Amino acid sequence: MITTISLSPAVDKIIFIDNFEAGKLFRVQNAIKSAGGKGINVARVASILGEKVAAIGFKAASPEIEVVNTIGSGDSMVAALAAGIHRGGSSEDILRLGMAAAVANTQYQEIGFVTEKKVDEYMNVIKITRII
């Protein structure tokens, strides 16, 4: 089974317009909405190719903070996600740890730097909601 985890799932909307010409006004003839985002799209294609899949999506809310430096936040998140997976945490706990490390990284001038104390502080305030 292939499981995808979407940190930013979306709703894609495709609008159909007959005889489109730039600079003119048109009425929408038809519209289609579908789940989207990288993880959702990967799961969809893998399923079409015959694989068993599970797609999981989350919405995360972090605290409002004064940002010192964002460089290294993505790497800090990936490192913490790997640590959370290695520790065997739930999907929500793994994502919360990743978000906490990414947010903690923004508090220092050093690139890709966090402290365990700061990560723990943010672990207690980051809200994770499973939406898919």
C-alpha positions as CSV (number, residue, x, y, z in Angstrom):
1,M,0.0,0.0,0.0
2,I,1.2,3.5,-0.8
3,T,0.2,6.2,1.7
4,T,0.6,9.8,0.9
5,I,0.5,12.6,3.5
6,S,-0.6,16.0,2.3
7,L,0.5,18.9,4.3
8,S,-1.4,21.3,2.1
9,P,-4.3,19.5,0.4
10,A,-6.4,21.7,-1.9
11,V,-9.6,21.9,-3.7
12,D,-8.9,22.2,-7.5
13,K,-11.6,23.9,-9.6
14,I,-11.6,23.6,-13.3
15,I,-13.7,26.1,-15.2
16,F,-14.9,25.5,-18.8
17,I,-15.6,28.4,-21.1
18,D,-16.6,28.0,-24.7
19,N,-14.8,30.0,-27.4
20,F,-12.5,31.8,-25.0
21,E,-10.8,35.0,-26.3
22,A,-8.5,37.2,-24.2
23,G,-9.9,40.6,-23.2
24,K,-13.6,39.6,-23.5
25,L,-16.2,38.7,-20.8
26,F,-17.5,35.1,-20.7
27,R,-19.9,33.0,-18.7
28,V,-18.8,29.8,-17.1
29,Q,-20.4,26.8,-19.0
30,N,-19.4,24.2,-16.5
31,A,-17.1,23.8,-13.4
32,I,-15.6,20.7,-11.7
33,K,-14.2,20.6,-8.2
34,S,-11.9,17.8,-7.0
35,A,-9.4,17.1,-4.2
36,G,-5.9,18.2,-5.2
37,G,-2.4,18.9,-3.9
38,K,0.8,16.9,-4.4
39,G,-0.1,14.0,-2.1
40,I,-3.6,13.7,-3.4
41,N,-2.5,13.8,-7.0
42,V,0.2,11.2,-6.4
43,A,-2.3,8.9,-4.7
44,R,-4.8,9.4,-7.6
45,V,-2.2,8.5,-10.3
46,A,-0.9,5.5,-8.3
47,S,-4.5,4.3,-7.9
48,I,-5.1,4.6,-11.7
49,L,-2.0,2.5,-12.2
50,G,-3.5,-0.2,-10.1
51,E,-1.8,0.4,-6.7
52,K,-3.6,0.3,-3.4
53,V,-3.4,3.8,-1.9
54,A,-4.4,5.8,1.2
55,A,-4.3,9.6,1.1
56,I,-4.1,11.6,4.3
57,G,-4.4,15.3,4.5
58,F,-3.8,17.7,7.4
59,K,-4.3,21.3,8.3
60,A,-1.8,22.7,10.7
61,A,-2.0,25.9,12.7
62,S,1.1,27.4,14.3
63,P,1.3,30.3,16.7
64,E,1.9,33.9,15.5
65,I,5.5,34.6,16.2
66,E,8.2,37.2,15.4
67,V,10.4,35.6,12.8
68,V,14.2,36.0,12.9
69,N,15.2,33.8,10.0
70,T,13.4,31.3,7.9
71,I,16.4,29.7,6.2
72,G,16.6,26.0,7.2
73,S,13.0,25.7,8.4
74,G,12.2,23.2,5.6
75,D,15.2,21.1,6.4
76,S,14.4,21.3,10.1
77,M,10.9,20.1,9.4
78,V,12.1,17.2,7.2
79,A,14.6,16.2,10.0
80,A,11.9,16.3,12.6
81,L,9.4,14.3,10.4
82,A,12.1,11.6,9.9
83,A,12.7,11.6,13.7
84,G,8.9,11.3,14.4
85,I,8.6,8.4,11.9
86,H,11.6,6.7,13.5
87,R,10.0,7.1,16.9
88,G,6.8,5.5,15.7
89,G,4.5,8.5,16.4
90,S,1.0,8.9,15.1
91,S,0.6,10.9,11.8
92,E,-0.6,13.9,13.8
93,D,2.3,13.7,16.3
94,I,4.8,13.4,13.5
95,L,3.4,16.4,11.7
96,R,3.3,18.4,15.0
97,L,6.9,17.6,15.6
98,G,7.9,18.7,12.1
99,M,5.9,21.9,12.4
100,A,7.4,22.6,15.8
101,A,11.0,22.2,14.5
102,A,10.3,24.4,11.5
103,V,8.8,27.1,13.7
104,A,11.6,26.8,16.2
105,N,14.2,27.3,13.5
106,T,12.7,30.7,12.7
107,Q,13.7,32.0,16.1
108,Y,17.5,31.9,15.6
109,Q,20.0,33.6,13.3
110,E,21.8,30.2,12.8
111,I,20.6,28.3,9.8
112,G,19.0,24.9,10.5
113,F,19.2,25.4,14.3
114,V,16.7,24.5,17.0
115,T,16.7,23.6,20.7
116,E,14.8,20.8,22.2
117,K,13.3,23.3,24.7
118,K,12.0,25.5,21.9
119,V,10.6,22.6,19.9
120,D,8.8,21.3,23.0
121,E,7.3,24.7,23.6
122,Y,5.8,24.8,20.1
123,M,4.7,21.2,20.3
124,N,2.2,22.3,23.0
125,V,0.6,25.0,20.9
126,I,0.6,23.7,17.3
127,K,-2.9,22.4,16.4
128,I,-3.2,19.6,13.8
129,T,-6.5,18.7,12.2
130,R,-6.9,15.7,10.0
131,I,-9.1,16.7,7.1
132,I,-8.9,13.6,4.8
